[in-house]
């Protein structure tokens, strides 16, 4: 049987890889590096990544709440400075096991056998597994088109994904679960900072989410409501990927939760 | 039409499928973005938009496009690609002008 040996969460700002390359000892590189080092220590042989598509892979002709990529995955499909699109190494057996178990458990995810992913997957992989040695399973959680799935449903979805991993008997026996995204972030909407293309409308709420994640996350579902997400920005629904990740990794304890005052995101790692 | 900010809801997006499609394509298709830069009127005219939507797009009126129902994640790509006269500074100023409008609406 496979085991979940780590859980982690990081933001996926498309400019971060370029910033890290320009300043290898700077804040961006250092903070991702801390998570990457913790990940290396638990020696995973596969990653399951919860990430919400930004209307790139999927569009409004067929928009899923959840989706599981079973088969070929290529990305990033959108422009990410310094990262070329490529075929990702995938763990098809685990992806199929996850899909089968979540459907058997009452969820209705979309299924893809050939798909793409965007910066939400490519940026974390750049920092965590730059040379794509680890096979991945990509799980989409809608974080940008309302109504969003509820936090309790995402938590339960994550639990069920965790069950699927724990009962998997294929080649990957040590699995890490990744959450990709921010808590409070405005992209393109009226809550932008003056002169910028982004904003952090709810830094205090983001700090509360980070504090909850630093603990057991017992109040996470109560904190992450449709109202709080809406006030936290146009892509604050990305928080739901973290909720799903913690649903899958509830048995793990916090090793690292790096959130700084005023920020809308955090870097975290959980282990057993 | 949108009346606020925050999570973009299915009610906000209604009627703006083609506008959203256009903005998405600007972000994902370099040749399309270049064609829009060279000849915006021609590219917009082939997209099946209403006259009002086409005017909002051709004049780079991002505030109006937001109210029309373009998802801001896609709308921002007009600025990233620097098409229809929109750059990041003008975009930020224009879209932020809606904040006063929404705030006044709540009072």
Boltz contact constraints between the chains, C-beta under 6 A:
constraints:
  - contact:
      token1: [A, 54]
      token2: [B, 73]
      max_distance: 6.0
  - contact:
      token1: [A, 55]
      token2: [B, 24]
      max_distance: 6.0
  - contact:
      token1: [A, 55]
      token2: [B, 73]
      max_distance: 6.0
  - contact:
      token1: [A, 55]
      token2: [B, 74]
      max_distance: 6.0
  - contact:
      token1: [A, 60]
      token2: [B, 17]
      max_distance: 6.0
  - contact:
      token1: [A, 60]
      token2: [B, 20]
      max_distance: 6.0
  - contact:
      token1: [A, 144]
      token2: [B, 73]
      max_distance: 6.0
  - contact:
      token1: [A, 146]
      token2: [B, 7]
      max_distance: 6.0
  - contact:
      token1: [A, 146]
      token2: [B, 9]
      max_distance: 6.0
  - contact:
      token1: [A, 187]
      token2: [B, 73]
      max_distance: 6.0
  - contact:
      token1: [A, 187]
      token2: [B, 76]
      max_distance: 6.0
  - contact:
      token1: [A, 188]
      token2: [B, 72]
      max_distance: 6.0
  - contact:
      token1: [A, 188]
      token2: [B, 73]
      max_distance: 6.0
  - contact:
      token1: [A, 188]
      token2: [B, 75]
      max_distance: 6.0
  - contact:
      token1: [A, 188]
      token2: [B, 76]
      max_distance: 6.0
  - contact:
      token1: [A, 189]
      token2: [B, 5]
      max_distance: 6.0
  - contact:
      token1: [A, 189]
      token2: [B, 72]
      max_distance: 6.0
  - contact:
      token1: [A, 190]
      token2: [B, 5]
      max_distance: 6.0
  - contact:
      token1: [A, 190]
      token2: [B, 95]
      max_distance: 6.0
  - contact:
      token1: [A, 190]
      token2: [B, 96]
      max_distance: 6.0
  - contact:
      token1: [A, 190]
      token2: [B, 98]
      max_distance: 6.0
  - contact:
      token1: [A, 190]
      token2: [B, 99]
      max_distance: 6.0
  - contact:
      token1: [A, 191]
      token2: [B, 5]
      max_distance: 6.0
  - contact:
      token1: [A, 192]
      token2: [B, 92]
      max_distance: 6.0
  - contact:
      token1: [A, 192]
      token2: [B, 96]
      max_distance: 6.0
  - contact:
      token1: [A, 195]
      token2: [B, 92]
      max_distance: 6.0
  - contact:
      token1: [A, 196]
      token2: [B, 92]
      max_distance: 6.0
  - contact:
      token1: [A, 197]
      token2: [B, 76]
      max_distance: 6.0
  - contact:
      token1: [A, 197]
      token2: [B, 88]
      max_distance: 6.0
  - contact:
      token1: [A, 229]
      token2: [B, 7]
      max_distance: 6.0
  - contact:
      token1: [A, 230]
      token2: [B, 6]
      max_distance: 6.0
  - contact:
      token1: [A, 230]
      token2: [B, 7]
      max_distance: 6.0
  - contact:
      token1: [A, 234]
      token2: [B, 72]
      max_distance: 6.0
